[in-house]
């Protein structure tokens, strides 16, 4: 019988040695020590053993069991270490390989221009006001001295989305909203989207404007030109000059169009400025007394100046873009050119 146990031990030893993975070892464990394992089966032979030998036989089987279990646990540790090492080698990262470049976005040209304008005017003490894009006819027109049926309404093809409800066609709405709620001195800049039923290379049904408004005692056209001179130096270059031409807007009196010296030829005359040396950039004027009064501001005590510019127009001049639609196509090749990193 002892011989049988010895053989079993030797068999367990060789098979354990031969087990090459923890998985194999698991199977071996079952084969020897499991419920119907070979060592467990020995116990069942107890009954064929003479009673006086049973206890010593039992001890031998238990010793064998312990020894085999020990064999397994030693082998298990070796195999586990080996498998961990293999796994780490397999999953190792070669830190010397070049990385995958992350694609980073860049700031949209219209936002670049908007940020420059905001920083130019913020430097001169302007606060930002953002009004709603869906407006009433009153804020978009009537309060700005454009009564119903006034021919000036033809200047802008407005989207009506309800009775007296419009998509604002100009950020001048912000003038009224601010003056209604704030006592002078007022100095605000109101950037935002505006909408007009117009669609070609230089007009988009949605575009961006930036409105400026100053109301205080003794404000005049001279102040307007002073402010704009500073602003064009930031957005274009230090040599840029402005000139005012008479114009008409119902909400300013007098009204002007403001031109800048052409950023391409610096006033000499080229294709961009159609040979004139000047490019129109915005509309402006002295706030019409009627508008001040509509907003509850005493026009004998206070005067104001206002200007409104199109961001797309400024960006087109600054970057030499000749089709406004380019700004809204999200063509990465186009946008990448403005990446300053
Ligand atoms: N709101 C005018 C436009 O959209 C521009 C403007 C603003 C003119 C303020 C004068 C004063 O054309």
Boltz pocket constraint, residues with backbone or C-beta under 6 A from the ligand:
constraints:
  - pocket:
      binder: B
      contacts: [[A, 169], [A, 170], [A, 171], [A, 172], [A, 211], [A, 212], [A, 249], [A, 252], [A, 256], [A, 283], [A, 284], [A, 285], [A, 306], [A, 307], [A, 308], [A, 309]]
      max_distance: 6.0
